[in-house]
């Protein structure tokens, strides 16, 4: 169950990351002024990476928190988890 849960959210996380990255790169190429021609690659990568990581964190952080709590919950039959 935990592996299925993690795999599902991993796919959602990666899809959100790459789709946001590509979409933001296209927006940066379209709207950044041409006077930044030398620095355009830096700003495109910086802005699209920041936007992609921010939006994908909306899915990754809660799923990672749930996975950690599932791993440390009290489970009968496992002495190392019982307190």
C-alpha positions, -999 to +999 in steps of 0.1 A: +000+000+000+027+025+009+047+017-023+016+022-044+009+055-026+044+068-031+046+057-067+014+075-075+026+108-060+060+104-075+044+104-110+022+134-101+053+152-087+075+146-118+047+154-142+040+187-125+077+195-123+084+189-160+052+204-173+057+236-153+094+238-163+086+235-200+057+259-198+076+285-179+106+283-203+083+291-232+068+320-213+102+334-204+114+331-241+083+350-251+082+377-225+118+384-215+131+415-232+156+410-260+181+433-243+189+404-219+201+383-249+234+374-232+217+366-198+185+352-212+196+316-207+203+322-171+171+340-163+150+315-183+165+286-164+164+304-130+127+315-133+114+283-148+133+262-122+120+282-093+084+281-106+086+243-113+100+235-079+075+256-061+045+241-079+058+205-076+064+210-039+027+214-034+024+177-042+057+163-030+058+177+006+024+165+017+029+130+002+063+128+018+049+137+051+021+111+048+047+085+039+069+093+068+040+091+092+029+058+078+064+044+083+066+053+119+031+045+130+026+018+156+021-015+139+014-046+160+039-073+155+069-051+149+088-046+181+109-018+168+079+004+161+061-002+194+067+024+221 
